[in-house]
Amino acid sequence: MLGEPRDGRIVVVGASLAGLRAAETLRAEGFTGSLTLIGEETHPPYDRPPLSKQVLLGKVPADRTGLPQRRRLDADWKLGVRAGGLDPVGKRVLLDDGADVPFDRLLIATGTRARPWPHPDEAAMDGVFTLRTSGDAAALAARLAAGPRRVLVVGAGFTGSEIASACRERGLDVTVAERGPAPLVGALGGTLGELAAKLQRAHGVDLRCGVTVTALEGDGRLTGAQFSDGTRIDADIAVIALGAVRNTEWLAESGLAAGPRGVTCDAGCRAFDMYGIVTDDIFAAGDVARFPHPLFEYQLLSLEHWGNAVAQAEVAAHNMISTGPRRRPHLTVPAFWSSQFGLNIKSVGVPTFSDQVVIAQGSLKDARLVAVYGYRGRVTAAVSVNQARSLEYYRHLIETAAPFPPAPGAADQRESPVPVPSDVPDPKLLSHGPTVALTGHLPDRRLTVVQPAR
Ligand SMILES: Cc1cc2nc3c(=O)[nH]c(=O)nc-3n(C[C@H](O)[C@H](O)[C@H](O)COP(=O)(O)OP(=O)(O)OC[C@H]3O[C@@H](n4cnc5c(N)ncnc54)[C@H](O)[C@@H]3O)c2cc1C
């Protein structure tokens, strides 16, 4: 297209799902310039969702979840090297090995890492794991296969619950500790949290809610854990599933609006600088990005969703090589899935952006249902449990801000559809970080001084 920036140097930092999909889109849409992907991990891009599912079950080896590359990229891959800094004026990415990589346009796709156990000595003990990378999954799967006496999972968000499910499927004794009132409650609210708690216990999980783990015990090797209610257990494995930390430290001196909640960008994936001015050559996508969404009152949305990483990477790549009105907004309705304890859970919208929830189809008793969430009288999310078929319909209701509760009429309606409070707890009351967060402005540094206009 005439006048479109289809050449020059594009650098992508973060060589995983978002980075790869962006690179593919750049080439698919005609980018002919030089393309460099920088990734801290030594592996080519791989898929993370199977790590807490098929890999822990021993059904798929950890090194066999590589992401298919859908086209030849003709790219310079710099793997096994971390980007340690960004010079936005000189337009260079500074690598930890001392090299620097110049760019004309940059995509930040550095995602997140597992939040570590806060006590380094305890975290370093043999038997204490986190789960984010294929190396983590390989090590944990090998230890589960060796038949530990008891596994402790700290945090009952999606990842922690999936790990517990895999342990039970392997016939292992497992204790789950969660500070909040129920598993998954931070993502799905009270009604489905209660269902998740019932199912975990029915599958033999020793589920302890409303407690925290106060100490991991052992002398170089984990032997047990103590809880805030004064009880303790023996355990030879602990998996810390406390949520994720965004990989933004390398941007600390860059002048970008980057901090613990991610890299703030506009709906076109262009990063903001710390004064709130949008850059035109630096873009962000995937788990590391936070962006405004009109369906959720333009609050800044941070998502740890596979589908978002793909969709946002595609929009970012398109916009990196397009100008003006040809640029597109990233406005897809968030969507997520999880499988655990025989349940196939799918979510559209933002369930935590709600004040009420109603079981619109199916029933809690049968653990087969669609829960629809509303906020101030409009539909904002829907979650299906073993009933994904009708989610498309609810996606449409979310996109059109349809009135809540939705009109009855589903043939399989078995419970009276009476909305109840959605009971989404304050994330501070949970062990694990949220996989979806809607947040306002968070000045990270006092450098953000507002200068009066002259
Ligand atoms: C165990 C597990 C299970 C999951 N299950 C599901 C699921 O069922 N459904 C779902 O929707 N989502 C799921 N997810 C989430 C999904 O995998 C993420 O949303 C997705 O991986 C995000 O992709 P990304 O490319 O933005 O970030 P990431 O996959 O985090 O990749 C970022 C990459 O950047 C690299 N990097 C970081 N900092 C630097 C630096 N300074 N320099 C160079 N490289 C750097 C990292 O090493 C990493 O390779 C799961 C995630 C995990 C960990």
The ligand as a Gaussian input file, in Angstrom:
#p B3LYP/6-31G(d) Opt

LIG

0 1
 C        0.672000     -23.137000      33.131000
 C       -0.156000     -22.173000      32.313000
 C       -1.429000     -22.546000      31.859000
 C       -2.189000     -21.665000      31.105000
 N       -3.435000     -22.052000      30.696000
 C       -4.207000     -21.210000      29.988000
 C       -5.502000     -21.585000      29.566000
 O       -5.960000     -22.700000      29.848000
 N       -6.236000     -20.696000      28.846000
 C       -5.760000     -19.448000      28.529000
 O       -6.479000     -18.654000      27.884000
 N       -4.514000     -19.060000      28.897000
 C       -3.747000     -19.904000      29.631000
 N       -2.480000     -19.515000      30.023000
 C       -2.033000     -18.149000      29.699000
 C       -1.330000     -18.061000      28.340000
 O       -0.360000     -19.053000      28.225000
 C       -0.708000     -16.670000      28.229000
 O       -1.780000     -15.760000      28.132000
 C        0.234000     -16.519000      27.040000
 O        1.360000     -17.342000      27.185000
 C        0.681000     -15.064000      26.888000
 O        1.615000     -14.967000      25.854000
 P        2.689000     -13.770000      25.792000
 O        3.480000     -14.026000      24.574000
 O        2.009000     -12.482000      25.979000
 O        3.584000     -13.943000      27.097000
 P        4.505000     -15.140000      27.588000
 O        3.976000     -16.443000      27.106000
 O        4.687000     -14.923000      29.053000
 O        5.899000     -14.890000      26.855000
 C        6.745000     -13.823000      27.141000
 C        8.143000     -14.205000      26.687000
 O        8.990000     -13.082000      26.840000
 C       10.219000     -13.496000      27.418000
 N       10.830000     -12.361000      28.117000
 C       10.425000     -11.775000      29.262000
 N       11.208000     -10.739000      29.577000
 C       12.141000     -10.653000      28.611000
 C       13.221000      -9.769000      28.369000
 N       13.495000      -8.742000      29.177000
 N       13.983000      -9.997000      27.262000
 C       13.709000     -11.015000      26.410000
 N       12.690000     -11.879000      26.597000
 C       11.913000     -11.688000      27.668000
 C        9.805000     -14.607000      28.369000
 O       10.931000     -15.407000      28.709000
 C        8.758000     -15.325000      27.530000
 O        9.331000     -16.292000      26.706000
 C       -1.684000     -20.382000      30.779000
 C       -0.395000     -20.000000      31.225000
 C        0.363000     -20.885000      31.990000
 C        1.737000     -20.471000      32.475000

